Amino acid sequence: MFDFHCIEWHWHREFEFLYVESGQVTCGIGEKQIILSEGEAIFINSKILHRFYASSGGIIPNFVCMPEFIAPENSLIYKKYILPIISSNIYFQRFQPDELWQTKIIQTMIKIMEIQENEKIRELATLALLQDLWLTFYENVKLSDKGDVQTVDEVAQKRVQLIMQYIHENYNRNLSLDEIASYIGISKSTALNLFHRFLHTTPVNYLIGYRLQAASWLLKNTNKKVKTIAYESGFHNVDYFCRLFKKRYHLTPSDYRPVNKADAGLLESCIGFVDFVKALKNLLLLVHQCFDIFFRCGDRCNAIIFNQKVQNIRRQERRKRRTKADIFDTQMQEG
């Protein structure tokens, strides 16, 4: 979920590449906090827990790709050059302009993002550029390097991810720290320690934050009452919900809704109008085609689909010598 210059904690199978075109971004990656400045970039490995936060405005493009996009999973390329990175204990790799090979990767990342504007060749060009990027990365990264390449406590991270997943699936009902910890078979103190290490918060505070994000989404995308949204988000005291919401978003739920629905409503209206124009255009095209078929059939019956019908009508005319009116009636019935 996106909230106030923030992409909250998440993970995915894809590799992720992020470039800071302008501004500054703080990357929470596992237990680490990395501040990237303008011109720097970062690679985040598959299934690594991470979060992005920018305190002020900036341009921070990124892209993700499945490992299999670089090479098929059963290929020699995948097994020799991609799987070793996925299977390693690498957390991330920071790219800075003062290193020649890292500058080359940053430039290739920029090319990958720019080529998306070229509809003619973007897929093929993206693949070629990404393979070039991966070659440079593989040639220079040292799997045992303890510098900018960071390692991960894999067992601890998986426990945190399991707790997060459990919260995501059950946030709208009463949850206690006991229940959250027992879900993966650890003590409350271990759960607290894991969340402090990785997310720099407590499981309960993370739960409250996730509920507020869910509530903000409902305010922006539905017309439900504030009371209903509070209950559906896991809050059973509306006043308490409103206080927490205002503390986080600096707006009451009622004030937050029109501010955030304005742009969404305009966009929805524009999309709706475009869809209406497309539908009208298709309808007119269909009507035109129907008239075209009708007149072509009436004149010379050039349309193949009508040939058999016309032949049947002519045979019936010869056999029964029906009037022109009868022939027209028959054609209308068969049509």
N, C-alpha and C positions, 0 to 999 in steps of 0.2 A: 504494500500500500504506500502511496505517496502523500506526504504531509509536510507542508512548510519546508521546502528545500531538503527533504529527507526521503531516502528510500530505506525502509526499515529492514531489520534483520531477515535474511532469507538465504536460500541455497538452491542450486539446480545442477543438473548433469552437465550443462553446457560450460565450455570455457568462456570466460568473460574478459574483455579488453576495454579499458576505460582511458580516455585521454582528456586532460584539462586544457581546453583551448583558451579559456580565460577564467580568472577567479581562483578559488582555492577550495579543495574538498578534503574532508576528513574521512578516511576509510577505516571502519572497524572491521578487522579481518581476524576472526577467532579471538585470541587474547590480545592482539596487537591493535594499536591506534597509529595510523600512518597519515601524515598530512602531505597531500600532493599539491604542488604549486603549478602555476601556469607553465605549459610546455612539457610537463611530466606525464607519465602514463603508468599503467599497472596491468599485470596479468593475474587473474584469479583462477585457480585450478578448479576442476570439477568437484562438486558436492562440498565446497568449502563455505562455511557460514560467514556472511559478510553484510555490511551496512554502509551506506554513503550519507554524508551530511555536509551541506554547504550553508554556512551562516549568512552569506549574502549572495547576491546574484552572480551568475557566471554561466559559461557555456562549457558543458562537460559531456560531450558525446561518448557513447559506448556501444559495443555490439557484443553479441554472444553467438556461439556456434557449437553445434554438436561435434564431438571428436570425430564421428564417422563422416562429417562433411569434408574433412581434410583427406581421409582415405577410408575405404571400406573396412569394417571391423575385422574381417578374416584375412585381410591382405597382409603381405610382408611389411609394407610401409607402416601400417597401423601397429603391428606387433613389435616392430623394431624401433620406431621413432615416436609413437604417440602413447602407447600403453605404458612405457617406462615412466613418463611424466605423470600420467594419471595414478599409477601405482606407487609413485614415490611419496615421500613425506613433505613435498613442497607445498607450502601454503599459497604463496604468491611470489611474483617477481616485479620489482619496481624498475621502471625504465626512466633514465635521466639523460638530458641532452649532452652532458659532458663525457659520456662514454660512446665511442664510435659505433659499436654494434647496436647499442641501445637506441642511438639516434636513428639508425637505419630502420629499426622496428617501429619507432614512433612515426617516421615518414611513411612506412608501409601501411600502418593503421590509418593514417590520414587519407591515403589513396583509396583504401577499402571503403571508407565512409563517403568519399567524394564520388566514387564510381557508381554508387547506388542511384545517382541521377541519370545515368546512361542506361535506358531501358533495353537498348539493343544488345549490349554485351555484359551487363552487370553481373549475371550469375557466373558466367565463365571467367570473367575478369576477377571476381571476388575469390573464386576457387584458386586461380593462379597466384594472386597476391597473398592469399592466406597460406598457401603452401610455401611461398617464398619467405614469409614471416616466420613460419614454423621452422624452416631450415636454419635461418639465422638464430632463432631462439635455441634450437637443439644443439647447434654447433658451439654455442657460448655458455649455456647454463651448465653449472656443475651441481649434480644432484646431492653432493655431500657438502656443498658450500653453505656456511652458516652466516654469511653476510646479509645481503638484501634478500636472499632466498630464505624463506622462513619455514620452519617445520611445524607440525600440528600434533597435538595429543589426540589421536584419532578416536580412542575409546571415550574420552571425556567429551569431545565434540558430538559424537553420536548420541550420547546421553542427553546433552542439551537439546539437540534436534528432536529427539523423541518427546521430551517434555514440551517443547514448543508446539509440536504437532498435536499433542494431546490437548493443549490449551486452545489451539485453533479450532479443534473439532468440538470442544465442550465449553467455550467461553460464555455461552448464553445461559448457563445454569450455575447453580452454587458450586464453587470449587474451593477446596481447602488445600493448604500446603501439604497436609498429611496425604490426601488423595493423590495430588500431583506427584509427590515423591514415591509413594507406594506403587504407582503405575509402572515404574521401571525398576522397582525393587531396591531403592536406595533410601537413606535416612534423610530427614529434613535438613540437617546440617550439611550433608553432601550436596543436596539440591541447591541450597543457598550458596555454597561455595562455588559450584559450577556456574551458576548464573552471574555471580560477581566476577568470575574469571573471564567469561566469554562475553556477556551482555552488559556488564557493569550496572546491574540492577538486581532486584529480587524477583522470584517467580510471581509473587502477588502483584508487584508494581508492573511487571510485564503484562500480566493478565488484565489489569485495569487499563493500561495503554492500548492493548489490542481491542478491548471493548469500546473504548472511545473512538478508535479508528473505524470500527464497524458501525458505530452510531453516526459518525461523520459521513460515511458512505450512504447510509439510509437517508440522512437529511438532504444530501445532494441529489439522490436518485429516486426518491419516493415522496409521496405526499402524506405519509403517515403522521399521526400526531406525535408530538414530542414524548408524551407519556408512553405511547405504544413503542416508540423507538427505544426508549430507556429500558423497558422490560425485555424487548427482544434482544437487546445488547448485553443483558445480564445484570442490569441495575434494577433493584427492587424498591429504590427510594428515589423519586424523581428530583427532589431538591438536592440530594447528594450528587446525583448525576449532573445536574445543571452547574453545580459548584465546580466539580472536577472538569467539566467540559470547558467552562469559561477560563479556568486556570491554565488549561493546555492551549486553547485556541484563541484566547483573549476576546472571545465573543460568546454570547449566550447561544444556545441551540436555535432559538427563534431568529436571532440576528444572523447566525451563520448560514442558515438555509437560503435566504434571498441573495446574499452576496455570492454564494457558490453555485446557485442554480441559474443565475442570470446568463452566464456564458454558456452553460450546458444547455439551457433552454433555447438560446439563440442558435446554437449549433444544431440542436434537434430540429428546430423549425426549418433551418436551411436544408438539412438532410431530408426532412419531410417534403419540402417543396421540390427539391431535385428529384426525389423518388416519384412525386406526382407528375412532374414534367416527363420523366422517362416513361411512366405508365401511360400517359396521354399520347406520347409519341408512338409507343408500341400499339396502342389501340387504333390510332389513325392509320398506321401502317397495315394493321390487320384488316381494317375496313377497306382500305384501298386494294389490298390483295384480293379480298372477297369480290369486290366489284370488277376487278380486272379478270378474275377467273370466270365470273358470270358472263361478262360481255365477250370474252374470248370463246367461251363455250357456246354462247348464242350465235356468234358469227361463224366461226370455222371449226370449233371444238378441237383446238390445238393441244389442250392440256391432256396429258396421257391418262390421268385419273378419270377423265370423262369419256374416253374413247369407247370403252365397253358399253357404257350407258347409252351413248348415241347410237351405237350399232344395234343394241337391243331395241331401241325405239324405232329405228328404221325397219327392222325385221317385223316388228309388230304392226307398223304402218302398212307394210306390203301385205301382210296376212289378213289383217282385219279392216284395212282401209279406213282407219279412223280419221276423224276430222283433225284439223290443226289444233283445235281447242283440246281434244282428247290427248293428243301427243304432248301438249304442254303440261296437262294435268299429270300424266304418267311420269314425265321428267321431274316434276316438282316432288311427286311422291317418292320416287327412287332417290332423289337428291337429299 
